[in-house]
């Protein structure tokens, strides 16, 4: 695991997470200070090169045991795709551009 190796090399605590989990954690650390009432439960959704999510409950980010939360393959109805397709093909930055 890279986390303990980096922590030892840097002499600092290190946490390693998927990019969506890390963004949700940053929101907890930096965003909640402005609105403490939001700390209870929140859903962070990310849609750029992929579509993912992170769930925070009680001030902690919770991740699926199987790895980073992704909803990219969620089936959707889309006129752009001629009827049906995957969420990522409809809302990602490539799909929008």
N, CA, C and O atoms as a GROMACS GRO file, in nm:
protein
  388
    1UNK      N    1   0.083  -0.121   0.000
    1UNK     CA    2   0.000   0.000   0.000
    1UNK      C    3   0.087   0.126   0.000
    1UNK      O    4   0.184   0.136   0.074
    2UNK      N    5   0.050   0.221  -0.083
    2UNK     CA    6   0.130   0.341  -0.100
    2UNK      C    7   0.115   0.439   0.017
    2UNK      O    8   0.207   0.515   0.045
    3UNK      N    9   0.001   0.439   0.086
    3UNK     CA   10  -0.022   0.532   0.196
    3UNK      C   11   0.083   0.526   0.305
    3UNK      O   12   0.143   0.628   0.337
    4UNK      N   13   0.108   0.409   0.363
    4UNK     CA   14   0.210   0.399   0.467
    4UNK      C   15   0.351   0.434   0.418
    4UNK      O   16   0.430   0.491   0.493
    5UNK      N   17   0.382   0.400   0.294
    5UNK     CA   18   0.514   0.432   0.238
    5UNK      C   19   0.532   0.583   0.229
    5UNK      O   20   0.635   0.636   0.268
    6UNK      N   21   0.431   0.652   0.177
    6UNK     CA   22   0.437   0.798   0.169
    6UNK      C   23   0.441   0.862   0.307
    6UNK      O   24   0.516   0.957   0.329
    7UNK      N   25   0.362   0.810   0.400
    7UNK     CA   26   0.360   0.865   0.535
    7UNK      C   27   0.498   0.855   0.600
    7UNK      O   28   0.544   0.950   0.664
    8UNK      N   29   0.563   0.742   0.582
    8UNK     CA   30   0.696   0.724   0.640
    8UNK      C   31   0.797   0.816   0.572
    8UNK      O   32   0.880   0.878   0.640
    9UNK      N   33   0.792   0.827   0.442
    9UNK     CA   34   0.887   0.911   0.368
    9UNK      C   35   0.869   1.059   0.399
    9UNK      O   36   0.967   1.134   0.406
   10UNK      N   37   0.744   1.102   0.416
   10UNK     CA   38   0.716   1.243   0.439
   10UNK      C   39   0.714   1.281   0.587
   10UNK      O   40   0.727   1.398   0.622
   11UNK      N   41   0.698   1.182   0.672
   11UNK     CA   42   0.685   1.211   0.815
   11UNK      C   43   0.553   1.280   0.847
   11UNK      O   44   0.544   1.356   0.944
   12UNK      N   45   0.452   1.254   0.766
   12UNK     CA   46   0.320   1.315   0.783
   12UNK      C   47   0.213   1.208   0.768
   12UNK      O   48   0.236   1.106   0.702
   13UNK      N   49   0.095   1.230   0.827
   13UNK     CA   50  -0.013   1.135   0.804
   13UNK      C   51  -0.059   1.143   0.657
   13UNK      O   52  -0.069   1.253   0.602
   14UNK      N   53  -0.086   1.030   0.596
   14UNK     CA   54  -0.128   1.024   0.456
   14UNK      C   55  -0.251   0.937   0.444
   14UNK      O   56  -0.259   0.830   0.505
   15UNK      N   57  -0.346   0.983   0.366
   15UNK     CA   58  -0.466   0.905   0.336
   15UNK      C   59  -0.476   0.892   0.185
   15UNK      O   60  -0.461   0.991   0.113
   16UNK      N   61  -0.500   0.772   0.136
   16UNK     CA   62  -0.511   0.747  -0.007
   16UNK      C   63  -0.655   0.707  -0.037
   16UNK      O   64  -0.711   0.619   0.028
   17UNK      N   65  -0.714   0.773  -0.138
   17UNK     CA   66  -0.854   0.745  -0.173
   17UNK      C   67  -0.874   0.769  -0.322
   17UNK      O   68  -0.790   0.830  -0.389
   18UNK      N   69  -0.985   0.720  -0.374
   18UNK     CA   70  -1.020   0.750  -0.513
   18UNK      C   71  -1.044   0.900  -0.526
   18UNK      O   72  -1.067   0.968  -0.426
   19UNK      N   73  -1.039   0.952  -0.648
   19UNK     CA   74  -1.052   1.096  -0.664
   19UNK      C   75  -1.187   1.148  -0.617
   19UNK      O   76  -1.193   1.258  -0.562
   20UNK      N   77  -1.295   1.075  -0.637
   20UNK     CA   78  -1.427   1.123  -0.593
   20UNK      C   79  -1.436   1.120  -0.441
   20UNK      O   80  -1.489   1.214  -0.381
   21UNK      N   81  -1.385   1.015  -0.378
   21UNK     CA   82  -1.383   1.011  -0.231
   21UNK      C   83  -1.297   1.124  -0.175
   21UNK      O   84  -1.333   1.185  -0.075
   22UNK      N   85  -1.184   1.151  -0.240
   22UNK     CA   86  -1.096   1.259  -0.194
   22UNK      C   87  -1.165   1.395  -0.206
   22UNK      O   88  -1.151   1.479  -0.118
   23UNK      N   89  -1.239   1.416  -0.314
   23UNK     CA   90  -1.311   1.543  -0.330
   23UNK      C   91  -1.421   1.557  -0.225
   23UNK      O   92  -1.442   1.666  -0.172
   24UNK      N   93  -1.489   1.448  -0.195
   24UNK     CA   94  -1.592   1.452  -0.092
   24UNK      C   95  -1.529   1.480   0.044
   24UNK      O   96  -1.585   1.554   0.125
   25UNK      N   97  -1.413   1.420   0.070
   25UNK     CA   98  -1.341   1.447   0.195
   25UNK      C   99  -1.297   1.592   0.205
   25UNK      O  100  -1.306   1.652   0.312
   26UNK      N  101  -1.250   1.648   0.095
   26UNK     CA  102  -1.211   1.789   0.094
   26UNK      C  103  -1.331   1.878   0.121
   26UNK      O  104  -1.320   1.979   0.190
   27UNK      N  105  -1.445   1.841   0.065
   27UNK     CA  106  -1.568   1.918   0.090
   27UNK      C  107  -1.604   1.913   0.238
   27UNK      O  108  -1.648   2.013   0.296
   28UNK      N  109  -1.586   1.797   0.300
   28UNK     CA  110  -1.612   1.786   0.444
   28UNK      C  111  -1.518   1.876   0.523
   28UNK      O  112  -1.560   1.946   0.616
   29UNK      N  113  -1.390   1.875   0.486
   29UNK     CA  114  -1.292   1.955   0.559
   29UNK      C  115  -1.306   2.104   0.536
   29UNK      O  116  -1.295   2.183   0.629
   30UNK      N  117  -1.331   2.144   0.413
   30UNK     CA  118  -1.330   2.285   0.378
   30UNK      C  119  -1.469   2.346   0.362
   30UNK      O  120  -1.489   2.463   0.397
   31UNK      N  121  -1.564   2.271   0.311
   31UNK     CA  122  -1.697   2.325   0.286
   31UNK      C  123  -1.787   2.330   0.407
   31UNK      O  124  -1.865   2.424   0.423
   32UNK      N  125  -1.778   2.231   0.493
   32UNK     CA  126  -1.867   2.223   0.609
   32UNK      C  127  -1.839   2.333   0.710
   32UNK      O  128  -1.928   2.371   0.786
   33UNK      N  129  -1.719   2.384   0.712
   33UNK     CA  130  -1.688   2.492   0.806
   33UNK      C  131  -1.779   2.612   0.783
   33UNK      O  132  -1.809   2.687   0.876
   34UNK      N  133  -1.822   2.630   0.660
   34UNK     CA  134  -1.910   2.742   0.629
   34UNK      C  135  -2.054   2.708   0.662
   34UNK      O  136  -2.132   2.798   0.696
   35UNK      N  137  -2.093   2.581   0.652
   35UNK     CA  138  -2.230   2.539   0.678
   35UNK      C  139  -2.229   2.410   0.760
   35UNK      O  140  -2.246   2.301   0.704
   36UNK      N  141  -2.209   2.420   0.892
   36UNK     CA  142  -2.198   2.299   0.975
   36UNK      C  143  -2.318   2.207   0.969
   36UNK      O  144  -2.304   2.087   0.994
   37UNK      N  145  -2.437   2.258   0.937
   37UNK     CA  146  -2.555   2.172   0.933
   37UNK      C  147  -2.548   2.069   0.821
   37UNK      O  148  -2.623   1.971   0.825
   38UNK      N  149  -2.461   2.088   0.723
   38UNK     CA  150  -2.448   1.994   0.611
   38UNK      C  151  -2.364   1.873   0.648
   38UNK      O  152  -2.352   1.781   0.566
   39UNK      N  153  -2.305   1.869   0.766
   39UNK     CA  154  -2.213   1.761   0.802
   39UNK      C  155  -2.282   1.628   0.823
   39UNK      O  156  -2.216   1.524   0.819
   40UNK      N  157  -2.413   1.626   0.846
   40UNK     CA  158  -2.482   1.502   0.878
   40UNK      C  159  -2.470   1.398   0.766
   40UNK      O  160  -2.407   1.294   0.786
   41UNK      N  161  -2.528   1.425   0.651
   41UNK     CA  162  -2.526   1.331   0.539
   41UNK      C  163  -2.522   1.408   0.408
   41UNK      O  164  -2.595   1.506   0.391
   42UNK      N  165  -2.437   1.365   0.316
   42UNK     CA  166  -2.436   1.429   0.184
   42UNK      C  167  -2.393   1.328   0.079
   42UNK      O  168  -2.323   1.231   0.108
   43UNK      N  169  -2.438   1.352  -0.043
   43UNK     CA  170  -2.401   1.270  -0.158
   43UNK      C  171  -2.326   1.360  -0.254
   43UNK      O  172  -2.379   1.461  -0.300
   44UNK      N  173  -2.202   1.324  -0.285
   44UNK     CA  174  -2.117   1.400  -0.376
   44UNK      C  175  -2.117   1.327  -0.509
   44UNK      O  176  -2.077   1.211  -0.516
   45UNK      N  177  -2.160   1.394  -0.615
   45UNK     CA  178  -2.164   1.333  -0.748
   45UNK      C  179  -2.065   1.405  -0.838
   45UNK      O  180  -2.059   1.528  -0.841
   46UNK      N  181  -1.987   1.328  -0.911
   46UNK     CA  182  -1.883   1.379  -1.000
   46UNK      C  183  -1.911   1.328  -1.141
   46UNK      O  184  -1.929   1.208  -1.161
   47UNK      N  185  -1.915   1.419  -1.238
   47UNK     CA  186  -1.938   1.379  -1.377
   47UNK      C  187  -1.844   1.456  -1.467
   47UNK      O  188  -1.872   1.570  -1.506
   48UNK      N  189  -1.733   1.395  -1.501
   48UNK     CA  190  -1.638   1.453  -1.597
   48UNK      C  191  -1.596   1.341  -1.691
   48UNK      O  192  -1.674   1.303  -1.780
   49UNK      N  193  -1.474   1.287  -1.674
   49UNK     CA  194  -1.431   1.178  -1.762
   49UNK      C  195  -1.499   1.047  -1.726
   49UNK      O  196  -1.501   0.953  -1.805
   50UNK      N  197  -1.555   1.041  -1.606
   50UNK     CA  198  -1.634   0.928  -1.561
   50UNK      C  199  -1.745   0.982  -1.472
   50UNK      O  200  -1.750   1.103  -1.446
   51UNK      N  201  -1.832   0.896  -1.425
   51UNK     CA  202  -1.939   0.939  -1.336
   51UNK      C  203  -1.927   0.858  -1.208
   51UNK      O  204  -1.939   0.736  -1.210
   52UNK      N  205  -1.903   0.927  -1.098
   52UNK     CA  206  -1.886   0.857  -0.971
   52UNK      C  207  -1.958   0.929  -0.859
   52UNK      O  208  -2.013   1.037  -0.878
   53UNK      N  209  -1.957   0.867  -0.744
   53UNK     CA  210  -2.023   0.927  -0.628
   53UNK      C  211  -1.947   0.890  -0.502
   53UNK      O  212  -1.871   0.793  -0.498
   54UNK      N  213  -1.970   0.969  -0.399
   54UNK     CA  214  -1.920   0.939  -0.266
   54UNK      C  215  -2.027   0.981  -0.167
   54UNK      O  216  -2.093   1.084  -0.186
   55UNK      N  217  -2.045   0.904  -0.065
   55UNK     CA  218  -2.147   0.930   0.036
   55UNK      C  219  -2.078   0.962   0.168
   55UNK      O  220  -1.992   0.887   0.214
   56UNK      N  221  -2.116   1.074   0.227
   56UNK     CA  222  -2.061   1.106   0.360
   56UNK      C  223  -2.176   1.103   0.460
   56UNK      O  224  -2.282   1.161   0.438
   57UNK      N  225  -2.150   1.036   0.571
   57UNK     CA  226  -2.247   1.022   0.679
   57UNK      C  227  -2.175   1.053   0.809
   57UNK      O  228  -2.070   0.995   0.838
   58UNK      N  229  -2.231   1.143   0.886
   58UNK     CA  230  -2.172   1.176   1.016
   58UNK      C  231  -2.031   1.229   1.007
   58UNK      O  232  -1.949   1.204   1.096
   59UNK      N  233  -2.001   1.303   0.901
   59UNK     CA  234  -1.869   1.363   0.889
   59UNK      C  235  -1.761   1.269   0.839
   59UNK      O  236  -1.643   1.302   0.848
   60UNK      N  237  -1.799   1.151   0.786
   60UNK     CA  238  -1.701   1.057   0.731
   60UNK      C  239  -1.745   1.012   0.592
   60UNK      O  240  -1.864   0.990   0.568
   61UNK      N  241  -1.649   0.997   0.503
   61UNK     CA  242  -1.678   0.946   0.368
   61UNK      C  243  -1.684   0.794   0.375
   61UNK      O  244  -1.593   0.730   0.426
   62UNK      N  245  -1.791   0.738   0.322
   62UNK     CA  246  -1.809   0.593   0.320
   62UNK      C  247  -1.797   0.544   0.176
   62UNK      O  248  -1.862   0.597   0.086
   63UNK      N  249  -1.714   0.443   0.154
   63UNK     CA  250  -1.690   0.389   0.021
   63UNK      C  251  -1.740   0.245   0.013
   63UNK      O  252  -1.739   0.174   0.113
   64UNK      N  253  -1.784   0.202  -0.105
   64UNK     CA  254  -1.823   0.062  -0.121
   64UNK      C  255  -1.703  -0.030  -0.097
   64UNK      O  256  -1.590   0.006  -0.129
   65UNK      N  257  -1.728  -0.146  -0.041
   65UNK     CA  258  -1.621  -0.242  -0.015
   65UNK      C  259  -1.554  -0.287  -0.145
   65UNK      O  260  -1.438  -0.327  -0.145
   66UNK      N  261  -1.627  -0.279  -0.256
   66UNK     CA  262  -1.573  -0.324  -0.384
   66UNK      C  263  -1.486  -0.220  -0.454
   66UNK      O  264  -1.433  -0.246  -0.562
   67UNK      N  265  -1.471  -0.102  -0.394
   67UNK     CA  266  -1.387   0.002  -0.454
   67UNK      C  267  -1.465   0.130  -0.474
   67UNK      O  268  -1.575   0.145  -0.421
   68UNK      N  269  -1.408   0.224  -0.548
   68UNK     CA  270  -1.473   0.354  -0.566
   68UNK      C  271  -1.614   0.342  -0.623
   68UNK      O  272  -1.641   0.257  -0.707
   69UNK      N  273  -1.702   0.427  -0.575
   69UNK     CA  274  -1.840   0.426  -0.622
   69UNK      C  275  -1.850   0.482  -0.763
   69UNK      O  276  -1.811   0.597  -0.788
   70UNK      N  277  -1.902   0.404  -0.854
   70UNK     CA  278  -1.920   0.452  -0.990
   70UNK      C  279  -2.060   0.419  -1.038
   70UNK      O  280  -2.114   0.311  -1.011
   71UNK      N  281  -2.118   0.512  -1.109
   71UNK     CA  282  -2.249   0.489  -1.168
   71UNK      C  283  -2.241   0.513  -1.319
   71UNK      O  284  -2.343   0.539  -1.384
   72UNK      N  285  -2.121   0.503  -1.374
   72UNK     CA  286  -2.097   0.530  -1.516
   72UNK      C  287  -2.176   0.437  -1.607
   72UNK      O  288  -2.221   0.479  -1.713
   73UNK      N  289  -2.193   0.312  -1.567
   73UNK     CA  290  -2.260   0.214  -1.653
   73UNK      C  291  -2.411   0.207  -1.628
   73UNK      O  292  -2.478   0.120  -1.683
   74UNK      N  293  -2.464   0.297  -1.548
   74UNK     CA  294  -2.607   0.299  -1.520
   74UNK      C  295  -2.683   0.320  -1.652
   74UNK      O  296  -2.653   0.414  -1.725
   75UNK      N  297  -2.781   0.234  -1.682
   75UNK     CA  298  -2.853   0.250  -1.809
   75UNK      C  299  -2.944   0.373  -1.807
   75UNK      O  300  -3.008   0.402  -1.706
   76UNK      N  301  -2.949   0.444  -1.919
   76UNK     CA  302  -3.033   0.563  -1.930
   76UNK      C  303  -3.100   0.567  -2.067
   76UNK      O  304  -3.054   0.505  -2.163
   77UNK      N  305  -3.211   0.640  -2.074
   77UNK     CA  306  -3.276   0.671  -2.202
   77UNK      C  307  -3.214   0.800  -2.252
   77UNK      O  308  -3.208   0.897  -2.178
   78UNK      N  309  -3.170   0.803  -2.376
   78UNK     CA  310  -3.102   0.922  -2.429
   78UNK      C  311  -3.130   0.939  -2.577
   78UNK      O  312  -3.106   0.849  -2.657
   79UNK      N  313  -3.181   1.055  -2.613
   79UNK     CA  314  -3.201   1.085  -2.755
   79UNK      C  315  -3.067   1.094  -2.827
   79UNK      O  316  -3.057   1.061  -2.945
   80UNK      N  317  -2.962   1.139  -2.755
   80UNK     CA  318  -2.829   1.150  -2.814
   80UNK      C  319  -2.776   1.014  -2.859
   80UNK      O  320  -2.702   1.004  -2.957
   81UNK      N  321  -2.814   0.910  -2.785
   81UNK     CA  322  -2.763   0.776  -2.814
   81UNK      C  323  -2.860   0.693  -2.896
   81UNK      O  324  -2.839   0.574  -2.918
   82UNK      N  325  -2.966   0.756  -2.943
   82UNK     CA  326  -3.064   0.682  -3.023
   82UNK      C  327  -3.154   0.594  -2.940
   82UNK      O  328  -3.204   0.493  -2.991
   83UNK      N  329  -3.177   0.627  -2.818
   83UNK     CA  330  -3.269   0.550  -2.734
   83UNK      C  331  -3.213   0.517  -2.598
   83UNK      O  332  -3.252   0.578  -2.498
   84UNK      N  333  -3.121   0.420  -2.592
   84UNK     CA  334  -3.066   0.380  -2.463
   84UNK      C  335  -2.914   0.386  -2.467
   84UNK      O  336  -2.852   0.384  -2.574
   85UNK      N  337  -2.857   0.392  -2.350
   85UNK     CA  338  -2.711   0.395  -2.339
   85UNK      C  339  -2.670   0.394  -2.194
   85UNK      O  340  -2.749   0.357  -2.107
   86UNK      N  341  -2.548   0.436  -2.168
   86UNK     CA  342  -2.497   0.442  -2.032
   86UNK      C  343  -2.488   0.587  -1.988
   86UNK      O  344  -2.470   0.677  -2.069
   87UNK      N  345  -2.502   0.609  -1.858
   87UNK     CA  346  -2.499   0.743  -1.802
   87UNK      C  347  -2.373   0.819  -1.844
   87UNK      O  348  -2.380   0.936  -1.879
   88UNK      N  349  -2.258   0.753  -1.839
   88UNK     CA  350  -2.132   0.818  -1.874
   88UNK      C  351  -2.134   0.872  -2.017
   88UNK      O  352  -2.078   0.979  -2.043
   89UNK      N  353  -2.197   0.801  -2.109
   89UNK     CA  354  -2.205   0.845  -2.248
   89UNK      C  355  -2.295   0.965  -2.266
   89UNK      O  356  -2.291   1.031  -2.370
   90UNK      N  357  -2.377   0.995  -2.166
   90UNK     CA  358  -2.472   1.105  -2.175
   90UNK      C  359  -2.426   1.229  -2.101
   90UNK      O  360  -2.451   1.340  -2.147
   91UNK      N  361  -2.359   1.213  -1.986
   91UNK     CA  362  -2.328   1.330  -1.902
   91UNK      C  363  -2.180   1.360  -1.884
   91UNK      O  364  -2.146   1.462  -1.826
   92UNK      N  365  -2.090   1.275  -1.933
   92UNK     CA  366  -1.947   1.302  -1.914
   92UNK      C  367  -1.905   1.424  -1.996
   92UNK      O  368  -1.979   1.469  -2.084
   93UNK      N  369  -1.786   1.477  -1.968
   93UNK     CA  370  -1.741   1.596  -2.041
   93UNK      C  371  -1.727   1.568  -2.191
   93UNK      O  372  -1.753   1.657  -2.272
   94UNK      N  373  -1.687   1.447  -2.230
   94UNK     CA  374  -1.679   1.413  -2.372
   94UNK      C  375  -1.816   1.413  -2.437
   94UNK      O  376  -1.830   1.457  -2.552
   95UNK      N  377  -1.918   1.365  -2.366
   95UNK     CA  378  -2.053   1.361  -2.421
   95UNK      C  379  -2.109   1.502  -2.439
   95UNK      O  380  -2.178   1.529  -2.537
   96UNK      N  381  -2.080   1.590  -2.345
   96UNK     CA  382  -2.133   1.725  -2.350
   96UNK      C  383  -2.064   1.807  -2.458
   96UNK      O  384  -2.128   1.886  -2.527
   97UNK      N  385  -1.932   1.788  -2.474
   97UNK     CA  386  -1.858   1.863  -2.575
   97UNK      C  387  -1.881   1.802  -2.710
   97UNK      O  388  -1.827   1.850  -2.810
   0.00000   0.00000   0.00000
